[in-house]
Amino acid sequence: MAETRAILYGFWASSCTWRVRAALHFKGIAFEEKSVDIVTEQKQLTDEYRYINPSQKVPALVMNGETIVESMAIIQYVEEIKPEASLVPTTPILRARMREICETIVSGIQPLQNIGLKRRFDSEHKFKEFAEYFTSRGLESVEELLKKTAGRFCIGDQITVADLCLVPQVYNGIVRYKMNMEKFPIVSSVYEHLLKEKTFIETHPKNIK
């Protein structure tokens, strides 16, 4: 029996969705992306979507008869079921360095740019100031971490999970918050190299909307 095509429930502008979209593309896993408008229509809050993802967030991946939620869990799953073209470095120390970068971005930057958090502010200006401040602090940490590992990409010249995390968050910082990236030269260099890679070109939000 032919394997059922994977379904990615996501939103074109969601950084977490972009991470997963890029991982699936990099791995050569065929998938259909179904849009869940989390901004205008707030489809993630419907009972229908709650059945797919009880936390009412994107993304969610339906694959091999299972539904997996949370972007990092999804990425780890696809890495384990298809270890070819690995997104993980070969040595324990480089894997630890990769996870340092991932955690800094996933825990310290992305949640503080989140659309759900934005709704808790009484003005666009206040949220923008808040998000800019914490994005800048997070990128300062990433810049220091990359001094230990960066080549063309976050970990030398291998695309890893760290790169999947970096690109969407830097993109948000530049596009949404008009951040000046001059004080993050290593982050900026890695970002520019990654944007030239097929995986990030073909999964870029501007090519999905």
Rosetta constraint file for C-alpha pairs under 8 A:
AtomPair CA 3 CA 64 HARMONIC 7.26 0.50
AtomPair CA 4 CA 63 HARMONIC 7.35 0.50
AtomPair CA 4 CA 64 HARMONIC 6.79 0.50
AtomPair CA 5 CA 30 HARMONIC 6.32 0.50
AtomPair CA 5 CA 31 HARMONIC 5.59 0.50
AtomPair CA 5 CA 32 HARMONIC 7.07 0.50
AtomPair CA 5 CA 63 HARMONIC 7.19 0.50
AtomPair CA 6 CA 29 HARMONIC 7.89 0.50
AtomPair CA 6 CA 30 HARMONIC 6.56 0.50
AtomPair CA 6 CA 31 HARMONIC 4.49 0.50
AtomPair CA 6 CA 32 HARMONIC 6.26 0.50
AtomPair CA 6 CA 61 HARMONIC 7.07 0.50
AtomPair CA 6 CA 62 HARMONIC 5.71 0.50
AtomPair CA 6 CA 63 HARMONIC 4.67 0.50
AtomPair CA 6 CA 64 HARMONIC 7.41 0.50
AtomPair CA 7 CA 31 HARMONIC 5.42 0.50
AtomPair CA 7 CA 32 HARMONIC 4.83 0.50
AtomPair CA 7 CA 33 HARMONIC 5.80 0.50
AtomPair CA 7 CA 34 HARMONIC 6.95 0.50
AtomPair CA 7 CA 61 HARMONIC 5.78 0.50
AtomPair CA 7 CA 62 HARMONIC 5.11 0.50
AtomPair CA 7 CA 63 HARMONIC 6.63 0.50
AtomPair CA 8 CA 21 HARMONIC 7.81 0.50
AtomPair CA 8 CA 31 HARMONIC 6.69 0.50
AtomPair CA 8 CA 32 HARMONIC 6.06 0.50
AtomPair CA 8 CA 33 HARMONIC 4.62 0.50
AtomPair CA 8 CA 34 HARMONIC 6.04 0.50
AtomPair CA 8 CA 59 HARMONIC 6.86 0.50
AtomPair CA 8 CA 60 HARMONIC 5.93 0.50
AtomPair CA 8 CA 61 HARMONIC 4.65 0.50
AtomPair CA 8 CA 62 HARMONIC 6.50 0.50
AtomPair CA 9 CA 33 HARMONIC 5.87 0.50
AtomPair CA 9 CA 34 HARMONIC 4.87 0.50
AtomPair CA 9 CA 35 HARMONIC 6.03 0.50
AtomPair CA 9 CA 36 HARMONIC 6.36 0.50
AtomPair CA 9 CA 58 HARMONIC 6.58 0.50
AtomPair CA 9 CA 59 HARMONIC 5.43 0.50
AtomPair CA 9 CA 60 HARMONIC 5.11 0.50
AtomPair CA 9 CA 61 HARMONIC 6.25 0.50
AtomPair CA 10 CA 14 HARMONIC 7.19 0.50
AtomPair CA 10 CA 17 HARMONIC 5.39 0.50
AtomPair CA 10 CA 33 HARMONIC 6.80 0.50
AtomPair CA 10 CA 34 HARMONIC 6.32 0.50
AtomPair CA 10 CA 35 HARMONIC 5.36 0.50
AtomPair CA 10 CA 36 HARMONIC 5.45 0.50
AtomPair CA 10 CA 37 HARMONIC 7.95 0.50
AtomPair CA 10 CA 58 HARMONIC 5.14 0.50
AtomPair CA 10 CA 59 HARMONIC 4.69 0.50
AtomPair CA 10 CA 60 HARMONIC 6.87 0.50
AtomPair CA 11 CA 17 HARMONIC 6.41 0.50
AtomPair CA 11 CA 35 HARMONIC 5.31 0.50
AtomPair CA 11 CA 36 HARMONIC 5.36 0.50
AtomPair CA 11 CA 37 HARMONIC 5.89 0.50
AtomPair CA 11 CA 38 HARMONIC 6.83 0.50
AtomPair CA 11 CA 58 HARMONIC 7.00 0.50
AtomPair CA 11 CA 59 HARMONIC 7.62 0.50
AtomPair CA 12 CA 17 HARMONIC 7.30 0.50
AtomPair CA 12 CA 18 HARMONIC 7.48 0.50
AtomPair CA 12 CA 35 HARMONIC 7.23 0.50
AtomPair CA 12 CA 205 HARMONIC 5.33 0.50
AtomPair CA 12 CA 208 HARMONIC 5.84 0.50
AtomPair CA 12 CA 209 HARMONIC 5.55 0.50
AtomPair CA 13 CA 17 HARMONIC 7.82 0.50
AtomPair CA 13 CA 18 HARMONIC 7.65 0.50
AtomPair CA 13 CA 205 HARMONIC 5.76 0.50
AtomPair CA 13 CA 209 HARMONIC 7.95 0.50
AtomPair CA 14 CA 18 HARMONIC 6.26 0.50
AtomPair CA 14 CA 58 HARMONIC 7.65 0.50
AtomPair CA 15 CA 19 HARMONIC 6.36 0.50
AtomPair CA 15 CA 110 HARMONIC 7.76 0.50
AtomPair CA 15 CA 168 HARMONIC 4.93 0.50
AtomPair CA 15 CA 169 HARMONIC 6.55 0.50
AtomPair CA 15 CA 172 HARMONIC 7.80 0.50
AtomPair CA 16 CA 20 HARMONIC 6.69 0.50
AtomPair CA 16 CA 58 HARMONIC 7.16 0.50
AtomPair CA 16 CA 59 HARMONIC 6.58 0.50
AtomPair CA 16 CA 71 HARMONIC 5.78 0.50
AtomPair CA 16 CA 168 HARMONIC 7.77 0.50
AtomPair CA 17 CA 21 HARMONIC 6.02 0.50
AtomPair CA 17 CA 58 HARMONIC 6.51 0.50
AtomPair CA 17 CA 59 HARMONIC 5.20 0.50
AtomPair CA 17 CA 71 HARMONIC 7.02 0.50
AtomPair CA 18 CA 22 HARMONIC 5.96 0.50
AtomPair CA 18 CA 164 HARMONIC 7.84 0.50
AtomPair CA 18 CA 168 HARMONIC 6.61 0.50
AtomPair CA 18 CA 203 HARMONIC 6.88 0.50
AtomPair CA 18 CA 204 HARMONIC 7.35 0.50
AtomPair CA 18 CA 205 HARMONIC 7.45 0.50
AtomPair CA 19 CA 23 HARMONIC 6.29 0.50
AtomPair CA 19 CA 71 HARMONIC 6.93 0.50
AtomPair CA 19 CA 75 HARMONIC 7.99 0.50
AtomPair CA 19 CA 164 HARMONIC 4.97 0.50
AtomPair CA 19 CA 165 HARMONIC 6.00 0.50
AtomPair CA 19 CA 168 HARMONIC 7.14 0.50
AtomPair CA 20 CA 24 HARMONIC 6.19 0.50
AtomPair CA 20 CA 59 HARMONIC 7.73 0.50
AtomPair CA 20 CA 71 HARMONIC 6.02 0.50
AtomPair CA 20 CA 74 HARMONIC 6.97 0.50
AtomPair CA 20 CA 75 HARMONIC 6.17 0.50
AtomPair CA 20 CA 164 HARMONIC 7.87 0.50
AtomPair CA 21 CA 25 HARMONIC 6.21 0.50
AtomPair CA 21 CA 203 HARMONIC 6.29 0.50
AtomPair CA 22 CA 26 HARMONIC 5.98 0.50
AtomPair CA 22 CA 164 HARMONIC 6.67 0.50
AtomPair CA 22 CA 199 HARMONIC 5.90 0.50
AtomPair CA 22 CA 200 HARMONIC 6.47 0.50
AtomPair CA 22 CA 203 HARMONIC 5.84 0.50
AtomPair CA 23 CA 27 HARMONIC 6.14 0.50
AtomPair CA 23 CA 75 HARMONIC 6.39 0.50
AtomPair CA 23 CA 78 HARMONIC 7.72 0.50
AtomPair CA 23 CA 161 HARMONIC 7.96 0.50
AtomPair CA 23 CA 164 HARMONIC 7.14 0.50
AtomPair CA 24 CA 28 HARMONIC 6.11 0.50
AtomPair CA 24 CA 29 HARMONIC 5.13 0.50
AtomPair CA 24 CA 30 HARMONIC 7.31 0.50
AtomPair CA 24 CA 31 HARMONIC 7.60 0.50
AtomPair CA 24 CA 78 HARMONIC 7.40 0.50
AtomPair CA 25 CA 29 HARMONIC 6.15 0.50
AtomPair CA 25 CA 30 HARMONIC 7.60 0.50
AtomPair CA 25 CA 199 HARMONIC 6.13 0.50
AtomPair CA 25 CA 203 HARMONIC 7.54 0.50
AtomPair CA 26 CA 85 HARMONIC 7.55 0.50
AtomPair CA 26 CA 199 HARMONIC 5.85 0.50
AtomPair CA 27 CA 78 HARMONIC 7.85 0.50
AtomPair CA 27 CA 82 HARMONIC 7.10 0.50
AtomPair CA 27 CA 84 HARMONIC 7.42 0.50
AtomPair CA 27 CA 85 HARMONIC 6.36 0.50
AtomPair CA 36 CA 42 HARMONIC 7.70 0.50
AtomPair CA 36 CA 43 HARMONIC 5.60 0.50
AtomPair CA 36 CA 44 HARMONIC 6.30 0.50
AtomPair CA 36 CA 58 HARMONIC 7.58 0.50
AtomPair CA 37 CA 41 HARMONIC 5.63 0.50
AtomPair CA 37 CA 42 HARMONIC 5.60 0.50
AtomPair CA 37 CA 43 HARMONIC 5.39 0.50
AtomPair CA 37 CA 44 HARMONIC 7.10 0.50
AtomPair CA 38 CA 42 HARMONIC 4.26 0.50
AtomPair CA 38 CA 43 HARMONIC 5.76 0.50
AtomPair CA 38 CA 44 HARMONIC 5.79 0.50
AtomPair CA 39 CA 115 HARMONIC 7.43 0.50
AtomPair CA 42 CA 46 HARMONIC 7.69 0.50
AtomPair CA 43 CA 49 HARMONIC 7.05 0.50
AtomPair CA 44 CA 49 HARMONIC 5.66 0.50
AtomPair CA 44 CA 50 HARMONIC 7.07 0.50
AtomPair CA 44 CA 56 HARMONIC 5.02 0.50
AtomPair CA 44 CA 57 HARMONIC 5.93 0.50
AtomPair CA 44 CA 58 HARMONIC 7.42 0.50
AtomPair CA 45 CA 49 HARMONIC 6.82 0.50
AtomPair CA 45 CA 50 HARMONIC 6.79 0.50
AtomPair CA 45 CA 56 HARMONIC 5.73 0.50
AtomPair CA 46 CA 50 HARMONIC 6.20 0.50
AtomPair CA 47 CA 51 HARMONIC 6.48 0.50
AtomPair CA 48 CA 52 HARMONIC 7.23 0.50
AtomPair CA 49 CA 53 HARMONIC 6.17 0.50
AtomPair CA 49 CA 54 HARMONIC 7.75 0.50
AtomPair CA 49 CA 56 HARMONIC 6.76 0.50
AtomPair CA 50 CA 54 HARMONIC 4.59 0.50
AtomPair CA 50 CA 55 HARMONIC 7.00 0.50
AtomPair CA 50 CA 56 HARMONIC 5.50 0.50
AtomPair CA 52 CA 60 HARMONIC 7.37 0.50
AtomPair CA 52 CA 67 HARMONIC 7.28 0.50
AtomPair CA 53 CA 57 HARMONIC 6.81 0.50
AtomPair CA 53 CA 58 HARMONIC 7.93 0.50
AtomPair CA 53 CA 60 HARMONIC 6.60 0.50
AtomPair CA 53 CA 69 HARMONIC 6.62 0.50
AtomPair CA 58 CA 69 HARMONIC 7.68 0.50
AtomPair CA 58 CA 70 HARMONIC 7.49 0.50
AtomPair CA 59 CA 69 HARMONIC 6.31 0.50
AtomPair CA 59 CA 70 HARMONIC 6.42 0.50
AtomPair CA 59 CA 71 HARMONIC 6.35 0.50
AtomPair CA 60 CA 67 HARMONIC 6.76 0.50
AtomPair CA 60 CA 68 HARMONIC 5.72 0.50
AtomPair CA 60 CA 69 HARMONIC 4.49 0.50
AtomPair CA 60 CA 70 HARMONIC 6.80 0.50
AtomPair CA 60 CA 71 HARMONIC 7.69 0.50
AtomPair CA 60 CA 74 HARMONIC 7.98 0.50
AtomPair CA 61 CA 67 HARMONIC 5.54 0.50
AtomPair CA 61 CA 68 HARMONIC 5.19 0.50
AtomPair CA 61 CA 69 HARMONIC 6.38 0.50
AtomPair CA 61 CA 74 HARMONIC 7.02 0.50
AtomPair CA 62 CA 66 HARMONIC 5.55 0.50
AtomPair CA 62 CA 67 HARMONIC 4.34 0.50
AtomPair CA 62 CA 68 HARMONIC 6.43 0.50
AtomPair CA 63 CA 67 HARMONIC 6.44 0.50
AtomPair CA 63 CA 68 HARMONIC 7.98 0.50
AtomPair CA 68 CA 73 HARMONIC 7.31 0.50
AtomPair CA 68 CA 74 HARMONIC 6.09 0.50
AtomPair CA 69 CA 73 HARMONIC 6.86 0.50
AtomPair CA 69 CA 74 HARMONIC 6.48 0.50
AtomPair CA 70 CA 74 HARMONIC 6.31 0.50
AtomPair CA 71 CA 75 HARMONIC 6.16 0.50
AtomPair CA 72 CA 76 HARMONIC 6.12 0.50
AtomPair CA 73 CA 77 HARMONIC 6.14 0.50
AtomPair CA 74 CA 78 HARMONIC 6.32 0.50
AtomPair CA 75 CA 79 HARMONIC 6.15 0.50
AtomPair CA 75 CA 161 HARMONIC 7.80 0.50
AtomPair CA 76 CA 80 HARMONIC 6.20 0.50
AtomPair CA 77 CA 81 HARMONIC 6.22 0.50
AtomPair CA 78 CA 82 HARMONIC 5.81 0.50
AtomPair CA 78 CA 83 HARMONIC 7.78 0.50
AtomPair CA 79 CA 83 HARMONIC 5.12 0.50
AtomPair CA 79 CA 86 HARMONIC 6.69 0.50
AtomPair CA 79 CA 87 HARMONIC 6.84 0.50
AtomPair CA 86 CA 160 HARMONIC 7.54 0.50
AtomPair CA 87 CA 158 HARMONIC 7.84 0.50
AtomPair CA 87 CA 159 HARMONIC 6.19 0.50
AtomPair CA 87 CA 160 HARMONIC 4.12 0.50
AtomPair CA 87 CA 161 HARMONIC 5.54 0.50
AtomPair CA 88 CA 95 HARMONIC 6.49 0.50
AtomPair CA 88 CA 98 HARMONIC 7.91 0.50
AtomPair CA 88 CA 160 HARMONIC 5.38 0.50
AtomPair CA 88 CA 161 HARMONIC 6.60 0.50
AtomPair CA 89 CA 94 HARMONIC 5.85 0.50
AtomPair CA 89 CA 95 HARMONIC 5.42 0.50
AtomPair CA 89 CA 98 HARMONIC 7.81 0.50
AtomPair CA 89 CA 155 HARMONIC 7.69 0.50
AtomPair CA 89 CA 158 HARMONIC 7.60 0.50
AtomPair CA 89 CA 160 HARMONIC 7.04 0.50
AtomPair CA 90 CA 94 HARMONIC 7.19 0.50
AtomPair CA 90 CA 95 HARMONIC 7.15 0.50
AtomPair CA 91 CA 95 HARMONIC 6.17 0.50
AtomPair CA 92 CA 96 HARMONIC 6.16 0.50
AtomPair CA 93 CA 97 HARMONIC 6.19 0.50
AtomPair CA 94 CA 98 HARMONIC 6.05 0.50
AtomPair CA 94 CA 149 HARMONIC 7.89 0.50
AtomPair CA 94 CA 155 HARMONIC 7.28 0.50
AtomPair CA 95 CA 99 HARMONIC 6.25 0.50
AtomPair CA 96 CA 100 HARMONIC 6.21 0.50
AtomPair CA 97 CA 101 HARMONIC 6.51 0.50
AtomPair CA 97 CA 145 HARMONIC 7.72 0.50
AtomPair CA 97 CA 149 HARMONIC 7.49 0.50
AtomPair CA 97 CA 155 HARMONIC 7.97 0.50
AtomPair CA 98 CA 102 HARMONIC 6.24 0.50
AtomPair CA 98 CA 154 HARMONIC 7.68 0.50
AtomPair CA 98 CA 155 HARMONIC 6.87 0.50
AtomPair CA 98 CA 160 HARMONIC 7.52 0.50
AtomPair CA 98 CA 161 HARMONIC 7.19 0.50
AtomPair CA 98 CA 162 HARMONIC 5.54 0.50
AtomPair CA 99 CA 103 HARMONIC 5.91 0.50
AtomPair CA 99 CA 162 HARMONIC 7.10 0.50
AtomPair CA 100 CA 104 HARMONIC 6.17 0.50
AtomPair CA 100 CA 145 HARMONIC 7.71 0.50
AtomPair CA 101 CA 105 HARMONIC 6.35 0.50
AtomPair CA 101 CA 142 HARMONIC 6.14 0.50
AtomPair CA 101 CA 145 HARMONIC 6.81 0.50
AtomPair CA 101 CA 146 HARMONIC 7.99 0.50
AtomPair CA 101 CA 162 HARMONIC 5.95 0.50
AtomPair CA 102 CA 106 HARMONIC 5.81 0.50
AtomPair CA 102 CA 161 HARMONIC 7.21 0.50
AtomPair CA 102 CA 162 HARMONIC 5.14 0.50
AtomPair CA 102 CA 165 HARMONIC 6.14 0.50
AtomPair CA 102 CA 166 HARMONIC 7.77 0.50
AtomPair CA 103 CA 107 HARMONIC 5.38 0.50
AtomPair CA 103 CA 108 HARMONIC 7.12 0.50
AtomPair CA 104 CA 108 HARMONIC 5.02 0.50
AtomPair CA 104 CA 109 HARMONIC 6.89 0.50
AtomPair CA 104 CA 138 HARMONIC 6.56 0.50
AtomPair CA 104 CA 141 HARMONIC 7.35 0.50
AtomPair CA 104 CA 142 HARMONIC 6.92 0.50
AtomPair CA 105 CA 109 HARMONIC 4.92 0.50
AtomPair CA 105 CA 110 HARMONIC 6.14 0.50
AtomPair CA 105 CA 138 HARMONIC 6.78 0.50
AtomPair CA 105 CA 139 HARMONIC 8.00 0.50
AtomPair CA 105 CA 142 HARMONIC 7.75 0.50
AtomPair CA 105 CA 165 HARMONIC 6.59 0.50
AtomPair CA 105 CA 166 HARMONIC 6.95 0.50
AtomPair CA 105 CA 169 HARMONIC 7.39 0.50
AtomPair CA 106 CA 110 HARMONIC 5.45 0.50
AtomPair CA 106 CA 111 HARMONIC 7.14 0.50
AtomPair CA 106 CA 165 HARMONIC 7.06 0.50
AtomPair CA 107 CA 111 HARMONIC 6.46 0.50
AtomPair CA 108 CA 112 HARMONIC 7.21 0.50
AtomPair CA 108 CA 134 HARMONIC 7.66 0.50
AtomPair CA 108 CA 138 HARMONIC 6.00 0.50
AtomPair CA 109 CA 113 HARMONIC 6.67 0.50
AtomPair CA 109 CA 134 HARMONIC 6.41 0.50
AtomPair CA 109 CA 135 HARMONIC 5.34 0.50
AtomPair CA 109 CA 138 HARMONIC 5.64 0.50
AtomPair CA 109 CA 139 HARMONIC 7.99 0.50
AtomPair CA 109 CA 169 HARMONIC 7.42 0.50
AtomPair CA 110 CA 114 HARMONIC 6.30 0.50
AtomPair CA 110 CA 135 HARMONIC 8.00 0.50
AtomPair CA 110 CA 169 HARMONIC 6.61 0.50
AtomPair CA 111 CA 117 HARMONIC 7.74 0.50
AtomPair CA 112 CA 117 HARMONIC 6.99 0.50
AtomPair CA 112 CA 130 HARMONIC 7.89 0.50
AtomPair CA 112 CA 131 HARMONIC 5.84 0.50
AtomPair CA 112 CA 134 HARMONIC 6.80 0.50
AtomPair CA 112 CA 135 HARMONIC 7.56 0.50
AtomPair CA 113 CA 117 HARMONIC 7.34 0.50
AtomPair CA 113 CA 118 HARMONIC 7.58 0.50
AtomPair CA 113 CA 131 HARMONIC 5.37 0.50
AtomPair CA 113 CA 135 HARMONIC 7.61 0.50
AtomPair CA 114 CA 118 HARMONIC 6.46 0.50
AtomPair CA 115 CA 119 HARMONIC 6.80 0.50
AtomPair CA 116 CA 120 HARMONIC 7.48 0.50
AtomPair CA 117 CA 121 HARMONIC 7.50 0.50
AtomPair CA 118 CA 124 HARMONIC 7.79 0.50
AtomPair CA 118 CA 127 HARMONIC 5.97 0.50
AtomPair CA 121 CA 126 HARMONIC 6.73 0.50
AtomPair CA 121 CA 127 HARMONIC 5.96 0.50
AtomPair CA 122 CA 126 HARMONIC 7.41 0.50
AtomPair CA 123 CA 127 HARMONIC 6.57 0.50
AtomPair CA 124 CA 128 HARMONIC 6.10 0.50
AtomPair CA 125 CA 129 HARMONIC 6.23 0.50
AtomPair CA 126 CA 130 HARMONIC 6.23 0.50
AtomPair CA 127 CA 131 HARMONIC 6.02 0.50
AtomPair CA 128 CA 132 HARMONIC 5.95 0.50
AtomPair CA 128 CA 177 HARMONIC 6.79 0.50
AtomPair CA 129 CA 133 HARMONIC 6.14 0.50
AtomPair CA 130 CA 134 HARMONIC 6.45 0.50
AtomPair CA 131 CA 135 HARMONIC 5.88 0.50
AtomPair CA 131 CA 177 HARMONIC 7.92 0.50
AtomPair CA 132 CA 136 HARMONIC 6.01 0.50
AtomPair CA 132 CA 173 HARMONIC 7.30 0.50
AtomPair CA 132 CA 177 HARMONIC 6.30 0.50
AtomPair CA 132 CA 179 HARMONIC 7.35 0.50
AtomPair CA 133 CA 137 HARMONIC 6.31 0.50
AtomPair CA 134 CA 138 HARMONIC 6.04 0.50
AtomPair CA 135 CA 139 HARMONIC 6.11 0.50
AtomPair CA 135 CA 173 HARMONIC 6.87 0.50
AtomPair CA 136 CA 140 HARMONIC 6.16 0.50
AtomPair CA 137 CA 141 HARMONIC 6.62 0.50
AtomPair CA 138 CA 142 HARMONIC 6.35 0.50
AtomPair CA 139 CA 143 HARMONIC 5.95 0.50
AtomPair CA 139 CA 184 HARMONIC 7.24 0.50
AtomPair CA 139 CA 187 HARMONIC 7.67 0.50
AtomPair CA 140 CA 144 HARMONIC 6.50 0.50
AtomPair CA 140 CA 184 HARMONIC 7.04 0.50
AtomPair CA 141 CA 145 HARMONIC 6.30 0.50
AtomPair CA 142 CA 146 HARMONIC 6.05 0.50
AtomPair CA 142 CA 187 HARMONIC 7.32 0.50
AtomPair CA 143 CA 147 HARMONIC 6.59 0.50
AtomPair CA 143 CA 184 HARMONIC 6.09 0.50
AtomPair CA 143 CA 185 HARMONIC 7.77 0.50
AtomPair CA 143 CA 186 HARMONIC 6.14 0.50
AtomPair CA 143 CA 187 HARMONIC 5.80 0.50
AtomPair CA 144 CA 148 HARMONIC 7.56 0.50
AtomPair CA 145 CA 149 HARMONIC 7.18 0.50
AtomPair CA 146 CA 150 HARMONIC 5.00 0.50
AtomPair CA 146 CA 154 HARMONIC 6.28 0.50
AtomPair CA 146 CA 155 HARMONIC 7.84 0.50
AtomPair CA 146 CA 186 HARMONIC 6.85 0.50
AtomPair CA 146 CA 187 HARMONIC 7.39 0.50
AtomPair CA 147 CA 186 HARMONIC 7.48 0.50
AtomPair CA 149 CA 154 HARMONIC 6.36 0.50
AtomPair CA 149 CA 155 HARMONIC 5.06 0.50
AtomPair CA 149 CA 156 HARMONIC 5.99 0.50
AtomPair CA 150 CA 154 HARMONIC 4.64 0.50
AtomPair CA 150 CA 155 HARMONIC 5.09 0.50
AtomPair CA 150 CA 156 HARMONIC 5.01 0.50
AtomPair CA 150 CA 157 HARMONIC 7.86 0.50
AtomPair CA 150 CA 186 HARMONIC 7.59 0.50
AtomPair CA 150 CA 190 HARMONIC 7.52 0.50
AtomPair CA 151 CA 155 HARMONIC 6.37 0.50
AtomPair CA 151 CA 156 HARMONIC 3.93 0.50
AtomPair CA 151 CA 157 HARMONIC 5.43 0.50
AtomPair CA 151 CA 190 HARMONIC 7.57 0.50
AtomPair CA 152 CA 156 HARMONIC 6.12 0.50
AtomPair CA 152 CA 157 HARMONIC 5.19 0.50
AtomPair CA 152 CA 189 HARMONIC 7.49 0.50
AtomPair CA 152 CA 190 HARMONIC 5.64 0.50
AtomPair CA 152 CA 193 HARMONIC 6.20 0.50
AtomPair CA 152 CA 194 HARMONIC 7.90 0.50
AtomPair CA 153 CA 157 HARMONIC 5.36 0.50
AtomPair CA 153 CA 158 HARMONIC 6.50 0.50
AtomPair CA 153 CA 159 HARMONIC 6.31 0.50
AtomPair CA 153 CA 163 HARMONIC 6.85 0.50
AtomPair CA 153 CA 190 HARMONIC 5.00 0.50
AtomPair CA 153 CA 191 HARMONIC 7.70 0.50
AtomPair CA 153 CA 193 HARMONIC 7.00 0.50
AtomPair CA 153 CA 194 HARMONIC 6.81 0.50
AtomPair CA 154 CA 158 HARMONIC 7.88 0.50
AtomPair CA 154 CA 159 HARMONIC 7.47 0.50
AtomPair CA 154 CA 160 HARMONIC 7.52 0.50
AtomPair CA 154 CA 162 HARMONIC 6.37 0.50
AtomPair CA 154 CA 163 HARMONIC 6.01 0.50
AtomPair CA 154 CA 190 HARMONIC 6.48 0.50
AtomPair CA 155 CA 159 HARMONIC 7.26 0.50
AtomPair CA 155 CA 160 HARMONIC 7.07 0.50
AtomPair CA 155 CA 162 HARMONIC 7.79 0.50
AtomPair CA 159 CA 163 HARMONIC 6.16 0.50
AtomPair CA 160 CA 164 HARMONIC 6.86 0.50
AtomPair CA 161 CA 165 HARMONIC 6.44 0.50
AtomPair CA 162 CA 166 HARMONIC 6.10 0.50
AtomPair CA 163 CA 167 HARMONIC 6.16 0.50
AtomPair CA 163 CA 194 HARMONIC 7.61 0.50
AtomPair CA 164 CA 168 HARMONIC 7.35 0.50
AtomPair CA 165 CA 169 HARMONIC 6.81 0.50
AtomPair CA 166 CA 170 HARMONIC 6.15 0.50
AtomPair CA 166 CA 191 HARMONIC 7.43 0.50
AtomPair CA 167 CA 171 HARMONIC 6.02 0.50
AtomPair CA 167 CA 191 HARMONIC 6.06 0.50
AtomPair CA 167 CA 194 HARMONIC 7.40 0.50
AtomPair CA 167 CA 195 HARMONIC 7.81 0.50
AtomPair CA 168 CA 172 HARMONIC 6.17 0.50
AtomPair CA 169 CA 173 HARMONIC 6.24 0.50
AtomPair CA 170 CA 174 HARMONIC 6.22 0.50
AtomPair CA 170 CA 191 HARMONIC 7.43 0.50
AtomPair CA 171 CA 175 HARMONIC 5.86 0.50
AtomPair CA 171 CA 176 HARMONIC 7.91 0.50
AtomPair CA 172 CA 176 HARMONIC 5.24 0.50
AtomPair CA 172 CA 177 HARMONIC 6.96 0.50
AtomPair CA 173 CA 177 HARMONIC 5.14 0.50
AtomPair CA 173 CA 178 HARMONIC 6.34 0.50
AtomPair CA 173 CA 179 HARMONIC 5.58 0.50
AtomPair CA 174 CA 178 HARMONIC 4.58 0.50
AtomPair CA 174 CA 179 HARMONIC 4.98 0.50
AtomPair CA 174 CA 180 HARMONIC 7.38 0.50
AtomPair CA 174 CA 181 HARMONIC 7.72 0.50
AtomPair CA 175 CA 179 HARMONIC 7.87 0.50
AtomPair CA 181 CA 185 HARMONIC 7.12 0.50
AtomPair CA 181 CA 188 HARMONIC 6.55 0.50
AtomPair CA 182 CA 188 HARMONIC 7.77 0.50
AtomPair CA 184 CA 188 HARMONIC 5.99 0.50
AtomPair CA 185 CA 189 HARMONIC 6.08 0.50
AtomPair CA 186 CA 190 HARMONIC 6.18 0.50
AtomPair CA 187 CA 191 HARMONIC 6.02 0.50
AtomPair CA 188 CA 192 HARMONIC 6.11 0.50
AtomPair CA 189 CA 193 HARMONIC 6.28 0.50
AtomPair CA 190 CA 194 HARMONIC 6.17 0.50
AtomPair CA 191 CA 195 HARMONIC 6.23 0.50
AtomPair CA 192 CA 196 HARMONIC 6.86 0.50
AtomPair CA 193 CA 197 HARMONIC 7.12 0.50
AtomPair CA 194 CA 200 HARMONIC 6.74 0.50
AtomPair CA 195 CA 200 HARMONIC 5.62 0.50
AtomPair CA 195 CA 201 HARMONIC 6.22 0.50
AtomPair CA 196 CA 200 HARMONIC 7.19 0.50
AtomPair CA 196 CA 201 HARMONIC 6.62 0.50
AtomPair CA 197 CA 201 HARMONIC 6.21 0.50
AtomPair CA 198 CA 202 HARMONIC 5.94 0.50
AtomPair CA 199 CA 203 HARMONIC 6.14 0.50
AtomPair CA 200 CA 204 HARMONIC 5.61 0.50
AtomPair CA 201 CA 207 HARMONIC 7.96 0.50
AtomPair CA 202 CA 207 HARMONIC 6.67 0.50
AtomPair CA 203 CA 207 HARMONIC 6.66 0.50
AtomPair CA 203 CA 208 HARMONIC 6.90 0.50
AtomPair CA 204 CA 208 HARMONIC 6.67 0.50
AtomPair CA 205 CA 209 HARMONIC 6.19 0.50
